[in-house]
Amino acid sequence: MIYRFRAILDTHEDVFRDIEIEASNTLEDLHNTLTQAFGFGGQEMASFYVSNDLWEQGEEIALFDMSEEPGSVRIMNETLLEDVVSETQTKLIYVYDFFNLWTFLVELAEIAEYEEGRTYPNLMFAHGQIPEEAPDKEFVADDAVEDADEELDFDPEDYDNLDFDENWN
């Protein structure tokens, strides 16, 4: 089976790539295809996140296991696309370069049959130019965190009243 994905850069401008890849390939194969399709060098850290229909970030599938407990995180080269994506689970969030947070919304558009003579993965269509810098993200604070700060009368900008020894080392 062939998975046809649309990967959209999370920005105001329309920047996307349509990609065909074998369902039996790994998420690392999809990662490599995406970095090439968007013109990245591929040497930065990256992760996929399983997503729901509201594009909420779920389980992480990392390029490398950097967790404190080895084996506690799924990694791309051991995870097949067909084990993560299906007709009912179509959305992934892909984050490339954790310093710049290039964020892509990756959605399964179609499941097709293998075409004899075609090389996979295949960049089917490219639209838009990737900007020089990653788009800014708007991070919205969780209401519970804001409420806790207000309850504790905590002002993170008030350095004089923080309870720590600034000369600890």
C-alpha positions as CSV (number, residue, x, y, z in Angstrom):
1,M,0.0,0.0,0.0
2,I,1.1,3.6,-0.7
3,Y,0.3,6.4,1.7
4,R,-0.2,9.8,0.2
5,F,0.5,12.6,2.7
6,R,0.1,16.4,2.6
7,A,2.7,18.1,4.8
8,I,1.8,21.7,5.6
9,L,4.1,24.2,7.2
10,D,2.3,25.8,10.1
11,T,2.5,29.4,8.8
12,H,0.3,32.1,7.4
13,E,1.5,31.5,3.8
14,D,0.6,28.4,1.9
15,V,3.6,26.1,2.0
16,F,3.0,22.4,1.6
17,R,4.3,19.2,-0.1
18,D,2.4,16.2,-1.3
19,I,4.4,12.9,-0.8
20,E,3.8,9.3,-1.6
21,I,5.6,6.7,0.5
22,E,5.2,3.0,1.2
23,A,3.1,2.1,4.2
24,S,5.7,-0.4,5.3
25,N,8.4,2.4,5.5
26,T,9.4,3.7,8.9
27,L,8.7,7.2,10.3
28,E,12.5,7.8,9.9
29,D,11.9,7.3,6.1
30,L,9.1,9.8,6.2
31,H,11.3,12.2,8.3
32,N,14.1,11.9,5.7
33,T,11.6,12.5,2.9
34,L,10.2,15.6,4.6
35,T,13.6,17.2,5.3
36,Q,14.5,16.7,1.6
37,A,11.2,17.9,0.3
38,F,11.4,21.1,2.3
39,G,15.1,21.7,1.7
40,F,16.5,21.0,5.2
41,G,19.9,19.4,5.8
42,G,18.4,16.7,8.0
43,Q,21.0,17.0,10.8
44,E,18.6,18.5,13.5
45,M,16.6,16.6,16.1
46,A,13.0,15.9,15.1
47,S,9.9,14.2,16.4
48,F,6.5,13.1,15.2
49,Y,3.5,13.4,17.4
50,V,0.3,11.4,16.9
51,S,-2.5,13.9,16.6
52,N,-6.3,13.9,16.9
53,D,-8.7,15.7,14.6
54,L,-8.2,18.9,16.5
55,W,-4.4,18.8,15.9
56,E,-3.7,18.2,19.5
57,Q,-0.3,16.8,20.2
58,G,-0.3,13.2,21.5
59,E,2.3,10.5,21.8
60,E,5.8,11.4,20.7
61,I,7.8,9.3,18.3
62,A,11.4,10.6,18.5
63,L,14.3,10.5,16.1
64,F,16.5,9.2,18.9
65,D,15.7,7.9,22.4
66,M,17.1,10.6,24.7
67,S,14.8,9.7,27.7
68,E,16.2,9.0,31.1
69,E,14.7,5.5,30.9
70,P,15.9,3.9,27.7
71,G,13.1,2.2,25.8
72,S,10.3,4.4,27.2
73,V,10.0,6.5,24.0
74,R,9.1,5.1,20.6
75,I,11.7,5.9,18.0
76,M,11.3,6.6,14.3
77,N,13.5,3.9,12.8
78,E,11.6,1.2,14.8
79,T,8.1,2.5,14.0
80,L,6.3,1.6,10.8
81,L,4.0,4.1,9.2
82,E,1.2,1.5,8.9
83,D,1.5,1.0,12.7
84,V,0.8,4.7,13.4
85,V,-1.3,6.0,10.5
86,S,-4.6,4.5,9.2
87,E,-7.9,5.5,7.7
88,T,-9.1,6.4,11.2
89,Q,-5.8,7.9,12.5
90,T,-4.7,10.3,9.7
91,K,-2.9,13.1,11.5
92,L,0.7,13.6,12.7
93,I,2.5,16.7,13.9
94,Y,6.1,16.8,12.8
95,V,8.6,19.1,14.6
96,Y,12.0,19.6,13.0
97,D,14.8,21.4,14.8
98,F,13.8,22.0,18.4
99,F,15.6,25.3,18.6
100,N,13.6,26.8,15.7
101,L,10.5,24.6,16.0
102,W,9.7,24.1,12.3
103,T,6.2,22.6,12.8
104,F,4.3,20.7,10.1
105,L,0.8,19.3,10.0
106,V,1.1,16.0,8.2
107,E,-2.1,14.3,7.1
108,L,-2.8,11.1,5.3
109,A,-4.8,12.1,2.2
110,E,-5.2,8.8,0.5
111,I,-4.2,5.2,0.5
112,A,-3.4,4.0,-2.9
113,E,-2.0,0.9,-4.7
114,Y,1.7,0.5,-5.5
115,E,2.4,1.6,-9.1
116,E,4.9,-0.5,-11.0
117,G,7.9,1.5,-12.3
118,R,7.4,4.4,-9.8
119,T,10.1,5.1,-7.2
120,Y,9.0,5.6,-3.6
121,P,9.1,7.9,-1.7
122,N,7.9,10.3,-4.3
123,L,7.5,14.0,-4.1
124,M,4.2,14.5,-6.0
125,F,3.7,18.2,-5.6
126,A,5.4,21.2,-4.0
127,H,3.7,24.6,-3.3
128,G,5.3,27.6,-1.7
129,Q,8.7,28.5,-0.5
130,I,9.9,27.9,3.0
131,P,10.7,31.1,4.8
132,E,14.2,32.0,5.9
133,E,13.2,31.6,9.6
134,A,10.7,29.3,11.3
135,P,7.3,31.0,11.9
136,D,6.8,32.3,15.4
137,K,4.5,30.2,17.6
138,E,1.9,31.6,19.9
139,F,2.1,29.7,23.2
140,V,-0.9,30.1,25.3
141,A,-0.4,29.5,29.0
142,D,-2.5,26.8,30.6
143,D,-5.2,28.4,32.8
144,A,-4.2,26.2,35.7
145,V,-0.7,27.5,35.6
146,E,-1.9,31.1,35.5
147,D,-4.3,30.4,38.4
148,A,-1.6,28.8,40.5
149,D,0.7,31.8,39.9
150,E,-2.0,34.2,41.0
151,E,-2.8,32.1,44.1
152,L,0.8,32.1,45.2
153,D,1.2,35.8,44.3
154,F,4.2,34.7,42.2
155,D,5.8,37.3,39.9
156,P,8.5,35.7,37.8
157,E,9.9,39.1,37.0
158,D,10.4,40.0,40.7
159,Y,14.0,38.7,41.1
160,D,14.6,40.3,44.5
161,N,11.9,38.2,46.2
162,L,12.7,34.8,44.8
163,D,13.8,32.2,47.3
164,F,17.2,31.1,46.1
165,D,20.9,31.8,46.6
166,E,22.1,33.4,43.4
167,N,25.7,32.5,44.4
168,W,25.0,28.8,44.8
169,N,28.0,27.7,42.8
